[in-house]
Protein backbone atom coordinates (compact mmCIF):
# COMPACT_ATOMS: atom_id res chain seq x y z
CA UNK A 1 0.00 0.00 0.00
CA UNK A 2 1.64 3.21 -1.17
CA UNK A 3 2.06 5.88 1.49
CA UNK A 4 0.96 3.50 4.25
CA UNK A 5 -0.28 5.39 7.26
CA UNK A 6 -1.41 8.50 5.40
CA UNK A 7 -5.08 7.61 5.88
CA UNK A 8 -4.95 5.88 9.26
CA UNK A 9 -2.87 8.56 10.98
CA UNK A 10 -5.99 10.77 10.92
CA UNK A 11 -7.51 8.40 13.48
CA UNK A 12 -4.43 7.58 15.58
CA UNK A 13 -4.49 9.07 19.05
CA UNK A 14 -1.10 10.76 19.33
CA UNK A 15 -2.13 13.34 21.95
CA UNK A 16 -4.18 11.28 24.40
CA UNK A 17 -4.44 13.96 27.07
CA UNK A 18 -6.48 16.08 24.66
CA UNK A 19 -8.54 13.15 23.35
CA UNK A 20 -12.32 13.52 23.30
CA UNK A 21 -14.44 10.85 21.67
CA UNK A 22 -16.96 13.46 20.53
CA UNK A 23 -14.29 14.89 18.22
CA UNK A 24 -14.39 11.72 16.08
CA UNK A 25 -17.28 11.25 13.65
CA UNK A 26 -18.40 7.59 13.18
CA UNK A 27 -19.70 8.58 9.72
CA UNK A 28 -16.39 10.02 8.48
CA UNK A 29 -15.07 8.64 5.17
CA UNK A 30 -12.44 11.26 4.37
CA UNK A 31 -14.11 12.16 1.09
CA UNK A 32 -14.42 8.63 -0.28
CA UNK A 33 -17.94 8.29 -1.59
CA UNK A 34 -18.58 4.55 -1.67
CA UNK A 35 -17.30 1.02 -1.28
CA UNK A 36 -16.36 1.02 -4.98
CA UNK A 37 -13.97 3.91 -4.36
CA UNK A 38 -12.24 1.95 -1.60
CA UNK A 39 -12.19 -1.53 -3.16
CA UNK A 40 -8.94 -1.16 -5.09
CA UNK A 41 -7.21 0.51 -2.15
CA UNK A 42 -8.29 -2.24 0.21
CA UNK A 43 -7.11 -4.92 -2.20
CA UNK A 44 -3.65 -3.33 -2.30
CA UNK A 45 -3.64 -3.11 1.49
CA UNK A 46 -4.55 -6.78 1.87
CA UNK A 47 -1.83 -7.76 -0.63
CA UNK A 48 0.76 -5.66 1.18
CA UNK A 49 -0.27 -7.10 4.54
CA UNK A 50 0.17 -10.64 3.18
CA UNK A 51 3.66 -9.71 1.99
CA UNK A 52 4.58 -8.22 5.37
CA UNK A 53 3.19 -11.24 7.24
CA UNK A 54 5.39 -13.59 5.19
CA UNK A 55 8.47 -11.57 6.17
CA UNK A 56 7.33 -11.47 9.80
CA UNK A 57 7.05 -15.27 9.82
CA UNK A 58 10.37 -15.80 8.07
CA UNK A 59 12.28 -13.36 10.29
CA UNK A 60 10.80 -14.95 13.43
CA UNK A 61 11.74 -11.99 15.61
CA UNK A 62 8.74 -9.72 16.18
CA UNK A 63 5.24 -10.72 17.19
CA UNK A 64 2.25 -8.51 16.35
CA UNK A 65 -0.79 -8.11 18.59
CA UNK A 66 -3.92 -6.49 17.15
CA UNK A 67 -6.60 -5.53 19.66
CA UNK A 68 -10.18 -4.86 18.52
CA UNK A 69 -12.71 -3.22 20.82
CA UNK A 70 -16.16 -1.89 19.98
CA UNK A 71 -19.80 -1.80 20.89
CA UNK A 72 -21.93 -4.66 19.56
CA UNK A 73 -22.59 -4.64 15.78
CA UNK A 74 -19.67 -2.29 15.07
CA UNK A 75 -18.19 -4.81 12.63
CA UNK A 76 -15.23 -6.37 14.44
CA UNK A 77 -15.73 -9.84 12.95
CA UNK A 78 -16.19 -8.65 9.37
CA UNK A 79 -13.26 -6.25 9.63
CA UNK A 80 -10.95 -9.02 10.82
CA UNK A 81 -12.27 -11.36 8.12
CA UNK A 82 -11.75 -8.93 5.23
CA UNK A 83 -8.49 -7.29 6.30
CA UNK A 84 -6.78 -10.58 7.13
CA UNK A 85 -8.20 -12.42 4.11
CA UNK A 86 -4.82 -12.65 2.34
CA UNK A 87 -2.76 -13.70 5.36
CA UNK A 88 -1.49 -17.27 5.66
CA UNK A 89 -3.58 -18.91 8.43
CA UNK A 90 -0.42 -20.56 9.75
CA UNK A 91 0.89 -17.14 10.75
CA UNK A 92 -2.23 -15.70 12.33
CA UNK A 93 -4.44 -16.57 15.30
CA UNK A 94 -7.71 -15.00 16.45
CA UNK A 95 -8.94 -15.16 20.05
CA UNK A 96 -12.41 -13.99 21.10
CA UNK A 97 -12.83 -13.20 24.77
CA UNK A 98 -16.31 -13.57 26.22
CA UNK A 99 -17.48 -13.85 29.83
CA UNK A 100 -14.61 -15.23 31.95
CA UNK A 101 -14.71 -18.82 33.18
CA UNK A 102 -14.36 -19.88 36.81
CA UNK A 103 -10.69 -20.68 36.19
CA UNK A 104 -10.09 -17.27 34.64
CA UNK A 105 -11.78 -15.51 37.54
CA UNK A 106 -9.30 -17.19 39.88
CA UNK A 107 -6.41 -15.36 38.19
CA UNK A 108 -5.40 -11.73 37.70
CA UNK A 109 -7.35 -9.84 35.05
CA UNK A 110 -4.56 -10.01 32.45
CA UNK A 111 -3.97 -13.75 32.77
CA UNK A 112 -6.38 -15.15 30.20
CA UNK A 113 -5.11 -12.76 27.54
CA UNK A 114 -1.44 -13.12 28.49
CA UNK A 115 -1.51 -16.86 27.86
CA UNK A 116 -2.79 -16.26 24.33
CA UNK A 117 -0.19 -13.75 23.20
CA UNK A 118 1.27 -14.34 19.71
CA UNK A 119 4.54 -16.16 19.28
CA UNK A 120 7.42 -14.48 17.49
CA UNK A 121 6.76 -14.44 13.77
CA UNK A 122 2.99 -14.47 14.17
CA UNK A 123 0.05 -12.08 14.25
CA UNK A 124 -2.30 -12.46 17.19
CA UNK A 125 -5.75 -10.88 17.09
CA UNK A 126 -7.81 -10.21 20.20
CA UNK A 127 -11.52 -9.80 19.42
CA UNK A 128 -12.25 -7.96 22.67
CA UNK A 129 -9.48 -8.15 25.22
CA UNK A 130 -8.16 -7.24 28.65
CA UNK A 131 -9.73 -3.82 28.08
CA UNK A 132 -13.10 -5.36 28.92
CA UNK A 133 -11.91 -5.20 32.53
CA UNK A 134 -12.11 -1.40 32.35
CA UNK A 135 -15.22 -1.26 30.17
CA UNK A 136 -17.99 -3.80 30.76
CA UNK A 137 -16.76 -4.53 34.30
CA UNK A 138 -16.77 -0.80 35.03
CA UNK A 139 -20.28 -0.35 33.66
CA UNK A 140 -21.49 -3.45 35.55
CA UNK A 141 -19.86 -3.44 39.04
CA UNK A 142 -21.49 -6.79 39.83
CA UNK A 143 -18.95 -8.38 37.46
CA UNK A 144 -16.14 -7.00 39.59
CA UNK A 145 -17.67 -8.60 42.68
CA UNK A 146 -17.42 -12.02 41.00
CA UNK A 147 -13.64 -11.67 40.86
CA UNK A 148 -13.47 -12.00 44.65
CA UNK A 149 -10.63 -9.50 44.98
CA UNK A 150 -9.33 -8.63 48.45
CA UNK A 151 -11.28 -5.68 49.80
CA UNK A 152 -8.05 -3.73 50.29
CA UNK A 153 -7.37 -3.51 46.53
CA UNK A 154 -10.89 -2.48 45.47
CA UNK A 155 -10.58 1.26 45.90
CA UNK A 156 -12.24 4.18 44.16
CA UNK A 157 -9.11 4.32 41.98
CA UNK A 158 -9.38 0.75 40.68
CA UNK A 159 -10.12 1.75 37.06
CA UNK A 160 -7.23 4.21 36.95
CA UNK A 161 -5.03 1.52 38.52
CA UNK A 162 -6.03 -1.07 35.93
CA UNK A 163 -5.42 1.32 33.05
CA UNK A 164 -2.00 2.14 34.49
CA UNK A 165 -1.25 -1.58 34.71
CA UNK A 166 -2.37 -2.10 31.12
CA UNK A 167 -0.16 0.71 29.82
CA UNK A 168 2.82 -0.72 31.72
CA UNK A 169 2.11 -4.23 30.42
CA UNK A 170 1.89 -3.05 26.82
CA UNK A 171 5.21 -1.26 27.26
CA UNK A 172 6.66 -4.51 28.61
CA UNK A 173 5.34 -6.43 25.60
CA UNK A 174 6.92 -3.98 23.18
CA UNK A 175 10.25 -4.21 24.98
CA UNK A 176 10.03 -7.97 24.52
CA UNK A 177 9.36 -7.89 20.79
CA UNK A 178 5.56 -7.87 20.64
CA UNK A 179 4.25 -4.73 18.96
CA UNK A 180 0.71 -3.74 19.94
CA UNK A 181 -1.86 -1.93 17.76
CA UNK A 182 -5.34 -1.19 19.10
CA UNK A 183 -8.55 -0.34 17.27
CA UNK A 184 -11.77 1.10 18.66
CA UNK A 185 -14.41 0.71 15.95
CA UNK A 186 -16.45 3.84 16.53
CA UNK A 187 -20.03 3.06 15.50
CA UNK A 188 -22.85 5.53 16.15
CA UNK A 189 -25.84 4.62 18.26
CA UNK A 190 -28.10 5.24 15.25
CA UNK A 191 -26.12 2.88 13.00
CA UNK A 192 -26.01 0.22 15.71
CA UNK A 193 -29.81 0.27 15.93
CA UNK A 194 -30.01 -0.08 12.13
CA UNK A 195 -27.74 -3.13 12.19
CA UNK A 196 -29.64 -4.73 15.06
CA UNK A 197 -32.90 -4.38 13.11
CA UNK A 198 -31.21 -5.88 10.03
CA UNK A 199 -30.25 -8.91 12.11
CA UNK A 200 -33.84 -9.31 13.22
CA UNK A 201 -35.15 -8.99 9.66
CA UNK A 202 -32.71 -11.49 8.13
CA UNK A 203 -33.26 -15.13 9.22
CA UNK A 204 -29.65 -15.94 8.38
CA UNK A 205 -28.49 -13.26 10.82
CA UNK A 206 -30.93 -14.01 13.65
CA UNK A 207 -28.28 -16.08 15.40
CA UNK A 208 -26.14 -12.96 15.82
CA UNK A 209 -28.79 -11.16 17.84
CA UNK A 210 -29.08 -11.25 21.60
CA UNK A 211 -31.65 -9.48 23.75
CA UNK A 212 -28.75 -8.50 25.99
CA UNK A 213 -27.41 -6.38 23.13
CA UNK A 214 -30.49 -4.18 23.36
CA UNK A 215 -30.21 -3.86 27.12
CA UNK A 216 -26.60 -2.74 26.83
CA UNK A 217 -27.74 0.20 24.67
CA UNK A 218 -29.24 1.67 27.84
CA UNK A 219 -25.68 2.11 29.10
CA UNK A 220 -24.40 3.80 25.94
CA UNK A 221 -23.18 7.00 27.60
CA UNK A 222 -21.45 5.04 30.36
CA UNK A 223 -19.61 2.93 27.80
CA UNK A 224 -18.54 5.99 25.82
CA UNK A 225 -17.14 7.59 28.98
CA UNK A 226 -15.29 4.37 29.84
CA UNK A 227 -13.84 4.09 26.33
CA UNK A 228 -12.73 7.71 26.41
CA UNK A 229 -10.93 7.20 29.72
CA UNK A 230 -9.30 3.97 28.53
CA UNK A 231 -8.03 5.43 25.27
CA UNK A 232 -6.82 8.60 26.96
CA UNK A 233 -4.86 6.60 29.55
CA UNK A 234 -3.32 3.95 27.29
CA UNK A 235 -2.67 5.37 23.81
CA UNK A 236 1.11 5.49 23.65
CA UNK A 237 3.76 5.65 20.96
CA UNK A 238 4.56 1.96 21.43
CA UNK A 239 0.90 0.85 21.64
CA UNK A 240 -1.31 3.41 19.88
CA UNK A 241 -5.09 3.50 19.70
CA UNK A 242 -6.91 4.15 16.43
CA UNK A 243 -10.47 5.45 16.76
CA UNK A 244 -11.85 4.18 13.45
CA UNK A 245 -15.13 5.42 11.95
CA UNK A 246 -17.40 2.37 11.80
CA UNK A 247 -20.70 3.51 10.29
CA UNK A 248 -19.40 2.40 6.87
CA UNK A 249 -17.78 -1.02 7.10
CA UNK A 250 -15.86 -0.63 3.85
CA UNK A 251 -14.13 2.46 5.22
CA UNK A 252 -13.42 0.78 8.56
CA UNK A 253 -11.60 -2.04 6.78
CA UNK A 254 -9.56 0.37 4.70
CA UNK A 255 -8.35 2.33 7.73
CA UNK A 256 -7.51 -0.81 9.73
CA UNK A 257 -5.54 -2.34 6.85
CA UNK A 258 -3.60 0.88 6.35
CA UNK A 259 -2.76 1.14 10.06
CA UNK A 260 -1.51 -2.47 10.28
CA UNK A 261 0.66 -2.15 7.17
CA UNK A 262 2.08 1.12 8.45
CA UNK A 263 2.95 -0.42 11.81
CA UNK A 264 4.54 -3.53 10.29
CA UNK A 265 6.60 -1.47 7.86
CA UNK A 266 8.15 0.26 10.87
CA UNK A 267 9.45 -3.07 12.21
CA UNK A 268 12.16 -3.42 9.59
CA UNK A 269 10.90 -6.81 8.44
CA UNK A 270 12.94 -8.69 5.84
CA UNK A 271 13.64 -12.22 4.71
CA UNK A 272 16.70 -13.66 6.50
CA UNK A 273 20.00 -13.23 4.66
CA UNK A 274 21.99 -16.40 4.05
CA UNK A 275 25.62 -16.61 5.11
CA UNK A 276 28.33 -18.25 2.99
CA UNK A 277 27.95 -21.62 4.74
CA UNK A 278 24.22 -21.75 4.06
CA UNK A 279 24.67 -20.69 0.43
CA UNK A 280 27.24 -23.45 -0.07
CA UNK A 281 24.84 -25.93 1.48
CA UNK A 282 22.10 -24.87 -0.94
CA UNK A 283 24.45 -25.21 -3.90
CA UNK A 284 25.36 -28.74 -2.80
CA UNK A 285 21.65 -29.56 -2.59
CA UNK A 286 21.16 -28.22 -6.10
CA UNK A 287 23.95 -30.43 -7.45
CA UNK A 288 22.52 -33.44 -5.63
CA UNK A 289 19.04 -32.89 -7.07
CA UNK A 290 20.32 -32.26 -10.59
CA UNK A 291 22.14 -35.58 -10.48
CA UNK A 292 18.92 -37.46 -9.63
CA UNK A 293 16.06 -38.50 -11.88
Phi and psi in degrees as a GROMACS rama.xvg file:
@    title "Ramachandran Plot"
@    xaxis  label "Phi"
@    yaxis  label "Psi"
@TYPE xy
-64.3264  142.513  UNK-2
54.3018  45.3327  UNK-3
-56.2378  135.448  UNK-4
98.8927  -16.7555  UNK-5
-63.4567  -37.9666  UNK-6
-80.5082  -50.0145  UNK-7
-68.3845  -25.5932  UNK-8
-64.2485  -19.768  UNK-9
-64.495  -19.5498  UNK-10
-117.653  5.07419  UNK-11
-83.9842  135.572  UNK-12
-91.0679  93.8805  UNK-13
-92.4569  -19.4377  UNK-14
-124.536  73.4525  UNK-15
-61.4206  -30.2231  UNK-16
-63.9891  -26.3005  UNK-17
-97.4099  2.47449  UNK-18
-67.6859  131.484  UNK-19
-134.752  125.542  UNK-20
-61.4182  -31.7245  UNK-21
-63.5293  -17.6074  UNK-22
-79.2167  -5.26596  UNK-23
-114.302  121.386  UNK-24
-89.3092  118.365  UNK-25
-62.1975  -17.586  UNK-26
-95.5071  0.169683  UNK-27
-64.5863  134.929  UNK-28
-131.688  11.6866  UNK-29
52.2482  37.078  UNK-30
88.5157  -10.3362  UNK-31
-74.0936  132.273  UNK-32
-88.0613  -29.3154  UNK-33
-158.424  174.031  UNK-34
-61.2106  -34.3959  UNK-35
-61.2524  -37.3741  UNK-36
-63.8922  -32.7527  UNK-37
-92.5722  -15.7637  UNK-38
-56.8107  -48.7489  UNK-39
-66.3065  -38.5523  UNK-40
-64.6153  -41.5823  UNK-41
-66.0903  -40.141  UNK-42
-59.8697  -42.2071  UNK-43
-65.5426  -38.6268  UNK-44
-64.0823  -42.3981  UNK-45
-64.6102  -40.9902  UNK-46
-64.8547  -41.7474  UNK-47
-67.054  -39.0337  UNK-48
-63.0342  -40.5447  UNK-49
-62.2187  -39.791  UNK-50
-64.9303  -43.2743  UNK-51
-67.7963  -37.1138  UNK-52
-65.0779  -36.0698  UNK-53
-64.5735  -40.1739  UNK-54
-68.4575  -39.7487  UNK-55
-57.572  -45.8991  UNK-56
-66.2169  -42.0994  UNK-57
-69.7136  -39.4859  UNK-58
-69.9836  -34.5799  UNK-59
54.285  46.0653  UNK-60
-123.978  -56.5656  UNK-61
-88.1511  152.279  UNK-62
-115.989  153.143  UNK-63
-124.031  126.572  UNK-64
-113.93  120.833  UNK-65
-108.564  123.965  UNK-66
-110.652  126.217  UNK-67
-116.323  123.312  UNK-68
-127.451  147.312  UNK-69
-176.965  164.974  UNK-70
-72.2765  163.082  UNK-71
-58.6514  143.556  UNK-72
72.2486  14.7856  UNK-73
-77.8912  -16.635  UNK-74
104.32  26.0513  UNK-75
-60.5688  -50.467  UNK-76
-60.0064  -47.2481  UNK-77
-68.9724  -34.1573  UNK-78
-64.3025  -47.8689  UNK-79
-59.7733  -44.3669  UNK-80
-60.1055  -48.0099  UNK-81
-75.7011  -44.1852  UNK-82
-67.6817  -36.8632  UNK-83
-94.0955  13.1265  UNK-84
-63.0572  -26.5286  UNK-85
-96.7401  -1.20498  UNK-86
-82.6708  139.323  UNK-87
-61.9774  121.846  UNK-88
-55.9047  -25.7721  UNK-89
-66.7627  -20.2048  UNK-90
-108.279  14.4513  UNK-91
-146.201  136.628  UNK-92
-133.151  139.01  UNK-93
-115.683  131.333  UNK-94
-123.036  128.124  UNK-95
-107.775  125.87  UNK-96
-105.715  116.346  UNK-97
-108.188  -154.209  UNK-98
-58.6604  134.279  UNK-99
-66.4988  146.802  UNK-100
-79.9118  173.136  UNK-101
-59.9037  -42.3176  UNK-102
-61.5996  -43.3  UNK-103
-66.7072  -34.6495  UNK-104
-68.9123  -19.0134  UNK-105
-85.3453  3.16625  UNK-106
-119.906  173.651  UNK-107
-65.5488  161.818  UNK-108
-69.8162  -15.5225  UNK-109
-91.1455  -12.3005  UNK-110
-58.3461  -49.2072  UNK-111
-67.0567  -26.8313  UNK-112
-82.8324  -38.4047  UNK-113
-58.7901  -36.6501  UNK-114
-78.6138  -1.57047  UNK-115
-117.319  19.418  UNK-116
-65.0444  149.804  UNK-117
-68.9575  147.515  UNK-118
-75.169  165.597  UNK-119
-60.2727  138.841  UNK-120
87.6192  2.7428  UNK-121
-127.77  159.312  UNK-122
-104.203  124.699  UNK-123
-108.317  136.396  UNK-124
-120.706  124.376  UNK-125
-103.098  111.655  UNK-126
-89.3085  97.424  UNK-127
70.5185  164.829  UNK-128
-164.999  -162.29  UNK-129
-60.8676  -16.8098  UNK-130
-67.1855  -20.4415  UNK-131
-57.6196  -25.8635  UNK-132
-70.7081  -12.8406  UNK-133
-116.198  5.98756  UNK-134
-118.211  -82.6409  UNK-135
-64.1059  -36.3958  UNK-136
-68.9666  -31.9253  UNK-137
-71.4375  -40.2585  UNK-138
-71.8788  -30.3999  UNK-139
-120.64  85.3323  UNK-140
-56.6792  -22.4248  UNK-141
-63.499  -25.6424  UNK-142
-69.674  -34.1142  UNK-143
-65.7097  -38.1583  UNK-144
-61.0742  -32.0763  UNK-145
-68.8418  -15.6198  UNK-146
-81.514  -8.74063  UNK-147
52.0638  43.6199  UNK-148
-72.462  151.262  UNK-149
-58.8807  139.493  UNK-150
-56.8305  -31.6189  UNK-151
-63.9985  -25.2757  UNK-152
-97.4614  -6.04639  UNK-153
-94.9225  83.5417  UNK-154
-105.744  178.254  UNK-155
-70.2464  -9.44217  UNK-156
-101.345  13.5346  UNK-157
-60.5416  -36.8062  UNK-158
-71.3526  -41.9194  UNK-159
-62.3293  -38.9749  UNK-160
-63.5989  -43.4216  UNK-161
-66.5133  -39.1024  UNK-162
-66.8087  -36.9698  UNK-163
-63.705  -41.3556  UNK-164
-63.9373  -41.0513  UNK-165
-63.1307  -46.0914  UNK-166
-60.6442  -40.8367  UNK-167
-66.1009  -40.2  UNK-168
-66.4747  -40.8203  UNK-169
-66.7222  -33.7021  UNK-170
-65.4368  -41.5684  UNK-171
-60.582  -44.1432  UNK-172
-60.474  -45.0043  UNK-173
-61.6118  -41.5525  UNK-174
-67.6269  -14.4739  UNK-175
-109.423  18.9929  UNK-176
86.5079  19.1498  UNK-177
-116.916  109.124  UNK-178
-85.7949  138.461  UNK-179
-116.4  128.485  UNK-180
-128.695  131.19  UNK-181
-122.782  137.77  UNK-182
-124.009  125.827  UNK-183
-104.589  112.125  UNK-184
-81.2476  108.388  UNK-185
-90.8367  85.6388  UNK-186
-93.0014  145.896  UNK-187
-81.1114  157.974  UNK-188
-63.4086  -36.122  UNK-189
-64.2936  -45.1188  UNK-190
-68.5847  -35.8107  UNK-191
-60.8136  -45.0543  UNK-192
-59.0196  -42.6971  UNK-193
-59.942  -42.1163  UNK-194
-72.292  -35.7757  UNK-195
-61.2687  -45.1721  UNK-196
-63.6829  -36.6489  UNK-197
-64.0087  -36.6327  UNK-198
-66.6038  -36.2941  UNK-199
-70.76  -33.5048  UNK-200
-80.7512  -21.1512  UNK-201
-106.539  111.164  UNK-202
-54.5731  -31.6194  UNK-203
-76.0321  -10.2667  UNK-204
-112.82  0.127237  UNK-205
-57.0073  -34.7907  UNK-206
-63.2208  -23.0235  UNK-207
-77.4587  -15.2404  UNK-208
-92.1049  139.92  UNK-209
-133.55  138.635  UNK-210
-60.1774  -28.233  UNK-211
-62.4277  -31.8067  UNK-212
-57.9542  -41.1722  UNK-213
-66.6445  -41.7256  UNK-214
-64.171  -34.1523  UNK-215
-66.8749  -24.2146  UNK-216
-61.585  -25.133  UNK-217
-67.2688  -16.3703  UNK-218
-106.612  21.0051  UNK-219
-51.9908  -52.5651  UNK-220
-62.4751  -36.4127  UNK-221
-65.2059  -41.1664  UNK-222
-65.318  -42.3127  UNK-223
-62.2628  -40.014  UNK-224
-64.7183  -40.1926  UNK-225
-67.0448  -41.5914  UNK-226
-63.1064  -43.2159  UNK-227
-60.0372  -44.9617  UNK-228
-63.3088  -42.9079  UNK-229
-64.6035  -45.2182  UNK-230
-67.172  -41.1865  UNK-231
-62.4711  -36.5987  UNK-232
-84.6864  -18.401  UNK-233
-129.302  5.53345  UNK-234
-84.0715  110.703  UNK-235
-126.717  168.964  UNK-236
-61.6988  -38.1519  UNK-237
-81.9671  -20.956  UNK-238
-142.695  73.84  UNK-239
-76.9314  153.112  UNK-240
-96.5805  143.365  UNK-241
-118.093  123.209  UNK-242
-96.5734  99.1722  UNK-243
-98.4117  124.519  UNK-244
-55.7229  132.421  UNK-245
-126.076  10.4833  UNK-246
-74.6563  -18.4943  UNK-247
-123.58  107.415  UNK-248
-60.2948  -36.0885  UNK-249
-63.5617  -34.274  UNK-250
-75.6207  -38.0489  UNK-251
-55.3551  -48.0828  UNK-252
-62.5054  -39.3845  UNK-253
-64.0066  -45.1902  UNK-254
-65.4926  -44.2211  UNK-255
-62.8789  -45.048  UNK-256
-60.3586  -43.9009  UNK-257
-62.6786  -41.8842  UNK-258
-65.6582  -40.819  UNK-259
-67.6994  -44.2237  UNK-260
-61.3887  -44.0071  UNK-261
-58.9203  -45.8739  UNK-262
-64.1124  -43.2639  UNK-263
-70.2626  -31.5844  UNK-264
-64.7051  -26.8831  UNK-265
-76.9465  -9.04623  UNK-266
-84.9513  -7.42179  UNK-267
68.4479  38.3697  UNK-268
-71.909  142.016  UNK-269
-161.11  155.458  UNK-270
-68.9561  142.392  UNK-271
-59.3173  138.909  UNK-272
-85.3785  139.942  UNK-273
-90.4061  136.302  UNK-274
-83.2698  176.214  UNK-275
-60.5797  -38.4907  UNK-276
-62.9747  -44.2496  UNK-277
-67.5052  -38.7617  UNK-278
-64.0252  -39.8163  UNK-279
-65.0386  -38.3564  UNK-280
-63.5917  -40.4076  UNK-281
-65.866  -38.8388  UNK-282
-65.6732  -39.3953  UNK-283
-63.1605  -38.2462  UNK-284
-64.8569  -38.9944  UNK-285
-61.2946  -46.3612  UNK-286
-63.2508  -39.4341  UNK-287
-62.4634  -45.9013  UNK-288
-68.0132  -37.359  UNK-289
-67.1155  -25.1959  UNK-290
-85.2659  -2.23651  UNK-291
-105.431  158.329  UNK-292
